[in-house]
Amino acid sequence: MTFTSDLANRAAALAAALAIATLTLIAAVGPATPPASRSDRSERPSTHAGARRKNRI
């Protein structure tokens, strides 16, 4: 086996190990949290000017 093919095999093995580690980490952490839905946003008090006008007594 030549030096270059040995190096190529090592690079391929490293790439495969890195891919497996990345996929394992993603599976362990889980999917990213989805953005807040409209109902989540409406629970917070509105601070924009229109809401302040609407909330005035």
C-alpha positions as CSV (number, residue, x, y, z in Angstrom):
1,M,0.0,0.0,0.0
2,T,1.4,3.4,-0.9
3,F,1.7,6.4,1.3
4,T,-1.0,8.4,-0.6
5,S,-3.6,5.6,-0.5
6,D,-2.9,5.2,3.2
7,L,-3.4,8.9,3.7
8,A,-6.6,8.8,1.6
9,N,-7.9,5.9,3.7
10,R,-7.2,7.8,6.9
11,A,-8.9,10.9,5.6
12,A,-12.0,8.9,4.6
13,A,-12.1,7.2,8.0
14,L,-11.8,10.6,9.7
15,A,-14.6,12.0,7.6
16,A,-16.8,9.1,8.4
17,A,-16.1,9.3,12.1
18,L,-16.8,13.1,12.1
19,A,-20.1,12.5,10.2
20,I,-21.2,9.9,12.7
21,A,-20.3,12.1,15.6
22,T,-22.2,15.0,14.2
23,L,-25.3,13.0,13.5
24,T,-25.1,11.5,17.0
25,L,-24.8,14.9,18.6
26,I,-27.8,16.2,16.6
27,A,-29.9,13.2,17.6
28,A,-29.0,13.7,21.2
29,V,-29.8,17.4,21.3
30,G,-33.0,17.0,19.3
31,P,-34.5,19.2,16.7
32,A,-34.2,23.0,17.1
33,T,-37.0,24.7,19.0
34,P,-39.6,26.1,16.6
35,P,-40.2,29.8,16.5
36,A,-42.9,31.1,18.9
37,S,-46.4,30.8,17.6
38,R,-48.9,33.7,17.5
39,S,-50.5,32.5,20.7
40,D,-47.1,32.6,22.5
41,R,-46.5,36.1,21.3
42,S,-49.9,37.3,22.4
43,E,-49.3,36.3,26.0
44,R,-46.6,38.9,26.3
45,P,-47.8,42.5,26.8
46,S,-47.5,44.6,23.6
47,T,-45.2,47.6,23.9
48,H,-45.6,49.2,20.5
49,A,-47.3,52.6,20.2
50,G,-50.6,51.3,18.9
51,A,-51.0,48.9,21.8
52,R,-50.1,51.7,24.3
53,R,-52.8,53.9,22.8
54,K,-55.3,51.0,22.9
55,N,-54.5,50.2,26.5
56,R,-54.9,53.7,27.7
57,I,-57.8,54.4,30.0
